[in-house]
């Protein structure tokens, strides 16, 4: 499906245009979360078929669980609404930071998701769904890349975006939630940001660039255009 043409004023004029204005990877993730929640709420899908169960993955080849455990935020309610807002808002900004290289953003999610699943397994945390850790991994990276933004908290006071992840921890605990999923995401997000953006020996290492096969899958139009000019050039540098 092709997106409709944008409005003349550069802003989304309705829900359909807003939907297509969201960067492609964030849009796909958002769509998967909404679809899973609607299907589960309607009784058409059981969350038991979505959660991460390595016995089912390895013995019965239910490979989809490796993906679907990142696509369910629970039943409809206020926490669901807030997490979806966080997903669209901060994942969208972070994907835009890749300057059109959506494959690199997807590669970030794949690496982060793999690390989160490894921690969940090694630490025997037993979390069936890992959407929250992956979501808050993106929030942490966003807060490091945009540390000086001013965040309004319920219109009562402002905090710098670099402190926003810690505010979310406090808010979650005040509401009776566990900080562990968020801290897991922050840990993985900090590792990614530190080694990609800070540590000189690994700064902008090719490891952080999506494999060419993934780029072909996500951005075939960019590769086709560059091939016509005599080579495969990736936006923002790199081959």
C-alpha positions as CSV (number, residue, x, y, z in Angstrom):
1,X,0.0,0.0,0.0
2,X,1.4,3.4,-0.9
3,X,0.9,6.3,1.5
4,X,-1.4,9.2,0.4
5,X,0.2,12.4,-0.6
6,X,1.1,14.8,2.2
7,X,-1.0,17.8,3.0
8,X,0.0,21.1,1.6
9,X,0.9,22.6,5.0
10,X,3.4,19.8,5.8
11,X,1.3,18.5,8.7
12,X,-0.9,15.4,8.9
13,X,-4.5,16.3,8.1
14,X,-6.1,13.2,9.5
15,X,-5.4,9.8,11.1
16,X,-4.6,8.1,7.8
17,X,-2.1,10.8,6.8
18,X,-0.6,10.8,10.3
19,X,-0.2,7.1,10.1
20,X,1.8,7.2,6.9
21,X,3.9,10.1,8.2
22,X,5.3,7.9,10.9
23,X,8.7,6.4,9.8
24,X,8.4,2.9,8.3
25,X,9.9,0.8,11.1
26,X,8.2,2.6,13.9
27,X,5.0,2.4,11.9
28,X,5.3,-1.4,11.5
29,X,6.1,-1.9,15.2
30,X,3.1,0.3,16.2
31,X,0.8,-1.6,13.8
32,X,2.0,-5.0,15.2
33,X,1.4,-3.9,18.8
34,X,-2.1,-2.5,18.0
35,X,-3.0,-5.6,15.9
36,X,-1.9,-8.1,18.6
37,X,-3.8,-6.1,21.3
38,X,-7.0,-5.9,19.3
39,X,-6.9,-9.6,18.3
40,X,-6.2,-10.7,21.9
41,X,-8.9,-8.4,23.3
42,X,-11.4,-9.7,20.7
43,X,-10.6,-13.3,21.7
44,X,-9.3,-14.1,18.3
45,X,-5.7,-14.7,19.5
46,X,-4.3,-16.0,22.7
47,X,-1.3,-14.3,24.3
48,X,-0.1,-17.9,25.0
49,X,0.8,-18.1,21.3
50,X,2.8,-14.8,21.4
51,X,5.0,-14.9,24.5
52,X,8.7,-16.0,24.4
53,X,9.0,-19.7,25.1
54,X,12.3,-21.2,24.1
55,X,11.0,-24.7,24.3
56,X,8.3,-23.9,21.8
57,X,10.8,-22.0,19.6
58,X,13.5,-24.7,19.5
59,X,11.4,-27.9,19.7
60,X,8.3,-26.9,17.8
61,X,9.9,-24.3,15.6
62,X,7.5,-21.6,16.6
63,X,9.9,-19.0,15.4
64,X,7.4,-16.1,15.4
65,X,7.6,-16.0,19.2
66,X,11.0,-14.3,18.9
67,X,9.2,-11.4,17.2
68,X,5.8,-11.4,18.8
69,X,7.1,-11.2,22.3
70,X,8.1,-7.6,21.4
71,X,4.7,-6.8,20.0
72,X,2.3,-7.1,23.0
73,X,1.7,-4.5,25.7
74,X,-1.1,-6.1,27.5
75,X,-4.8,-5.3,27.6
76,X,-6.3,-1.9,26.7
77,X,-5.9,0.6,29.5
78,X,-4.1,3.6,30.7
79,X,-0.6,1.9,30.8
80,X,-1.2,0.6,27.3
81,X,-2.1,4.0,26.0
82,X,0.9,5.7,27.6
83,X,3.3,3.0,26.3
84,X,2.0,3.3,22.8
85,X,2.4,7.1,23.0
86,X,6.0,6.6,24.2
87,X,6.6,4.1,21.4
88,X,5.4,6.4,18.6
89,X,6.8,9.6,20.0
90,X,10.4,8.5,20.9
91,X,10.9,5.7,18.4
92,X,9.8,8.0,15.7
93,X,12.3,10.7,16.7
94,X,15.1,8.1,17.1
95,X,14.4,6.6,13.7
96,X,14.5,10.0,12.1
97,X,17.9,10.5,13.7
98,X,19.2,7.8,11.3
99,X,18.4,10.3,8.4
100,X,16.5,8.0,6.2
101,X,18.5,4.8,7.0
102,X,15.5,2.9,8.4
103,X,17.5,-0.4,8.0
104,X,20.0,0.9,10.5
105,X,17.2,1.6,13.0
106,X,15.8,-1.8,12.5
107,X,19.2,-3.3,13.0
108,X,19.4,-1.4,16.3
109,X,16.1,-2.9,17.4
110,X,17.3,-6.4,16.3
111,X,20.6,-6.1,18.2
112,X,18.9,-4.6,21.2
113,X,16.1,-7.2,21.2
114,X,18.7,-10.0,21.0
115,X,20.6,-8.6,23.9
116,X,17.4,-8.2,25.9
117,X,16.4,-11.8,25.2
118,X,19.9,-13.0,26.2
119,X,19.7,-11.1,29.5
120,X,16.2,-12.4,30.2
121,X,17.5,-16.0,29.6
122,X,20.8,-15.8,31.4
123,X,19.4,-13.9,34.5
124,X,16.4,-16.3,34.5
125,X,14.0,-13.4,34.8
126,X,11.2,-15.3,33.1
127,X,9.7,-12.3,31.4
128,X,7.2,-13.6,28.8
129,X,7.0,-10.4,26.9
130,X,9.9,-8.0,26.3
131,X,8.1,-5.1,24.6
132,X,8.7,-2.8,27.6
133,X,12.5,-3.3,27.8
134,X,12.8,-2.7,24.0
135,X,10.6,0.3,24.2
136,X,12.6,1.9,27.1
137,X,15.8,1.0,25.3
138,X,14.8,3.4,22.6
139,X,13.8,6.0,25.2
140,X,17.2,5.8,26.8
141,X,19.1,6.2,23.5
142,X,16.8,9.1,22.5
143,X,17.5,10.8,25.9
144,X,21.3,10.5,25.3
145,X,21.1,11.9,21.8
146,X,18.8,14.8,22.8
147,X,19.9,15.5,26.4
148,X,18.9,19.2,26.6
149,X,15.3,19.0,25.6
150,X,12.7,20.3,28.0
151,X,10.0,17.9,29.0
152,X,6.7,19.2,30.6
153,X,5.5,16.8,33.3
154,X,1.7,17.1,33.5
155,X,2.1,20.8,32.9
156,X,3.4,21.1,36.5
157,X,7.1,21.4,36.0
158,X,9.8,20.8,33.4
159,X,12.7,18.3,33.4
160,X,15.6,17.9,31.0
161,X,15.1,15.0,28.6
162,X,18.4,13.4,29.9
163,X,16.6,12.9,33.2
164,X,13.3,11.7,31.7
165,X,14.1,8.0,31.9
166,X,14.7,8.2,35.6
167,X,11.4,10.1,36.1
168,X,9.6,7.3,34.3
169,X,11.2,4.8,36.7
170,X,10.0,6.8,39.7
171,X,6.5,7.2,38.2
172,X,6.3,3.4,37.5
173,X,7.3,2.5,41.0
174,X,4.8,5.0,42.5
175,X,2.1,3.2,40.4
176,X,3.2,-0.2,41.8
177,X,5.2,-1.3,38.8
178,X,8.5,-3.1,38.7
179,X,11.5,-1.1,37.5
180,X,13.3,-4.2,36.2
181,X,12.0,-4.2,32.6
182,X,12.8,-0.5,32.2
183,X,16.3,-0.9,33.8
184,X,17.0,-3.8,31.4
185,X,16.1,-1.6,28.5
186,X,18.2,1.3,29.8
187,X,21.2,-1.0,30.3
188,X,21.1,-2.3,26.8
189,X,20.4,1.2,25.4
190,X,23.4,2.6,27.3
191,X,25.7,-0.1,25.9
192,X,24.6,0.7,22.4
193,X,24.9,4.5,22.8
194,X,28.3,4.2,24.6
195,X,29.9,2.0,22.1
196,X,28.4,3.7,19.0
197,X,28.7,7.3,20.0
198,X,31.3,7.7,22.9
199,X,34.0,5.0,23.0
200,X,36.6,6.0,20.4
201,X,37.6,2.4,19.5
202,X,34.1,1.4,18.5
203,X,32.6,4.8,17.6
204,X,30.6,4.5,14.3
205,X,32.0,0.9,13.8
206,X,30.5,-0.9,10.8
207,X,28.9,-3.3,13.2
208,X,26.3,-0.7,13.9
209,X,25.4,-0.5,10.2
210,X,22.7,-2.8,8.9
211,X,23.9,-5.8,6.8
212,X,23.4,-5.1,3.1
213,X,20.8,-7.9,2.8
214,X,18.7,-6.1,5.4
215,X,19.2,-2.8,3.6
216,X,18.0,-4.4,0.4
217,X,14.9,-5.6,2.2
218,X,14.0,-2.4,4.0
219,X,15.2,0.2,1.5
220,X,15.3,-1.4,-2.0
221,X,14.4,1.9,-3.6
222,X,17.6,3.6,-2.2
223,X,19.8,0.8,-3.4
224,X,18.2,0.8,-6.9
225,X,18.8,4.6,-7.2
226,X,22.4,4.3,-6.0
227,X,23.1,1.3,-8.3
228,X,22.2,3.5,-11.3
229,X,25.0,5.9,-10.3
230,X,27.6,3.2,-10.3
231,X,27.6,1.7,-6.8
232,X,25.8,1.0,-3.7
233,X,26.0,4.0,-1.5
234,X,24.2,4.3,1.8
235,X,22.8,7.6,2.9
236,X,25.0,9.1,5.6
237,X,28.1,7.3,4.5
238,X,29.2,3.7,4.3
239,X,29.0,1.1,1.6
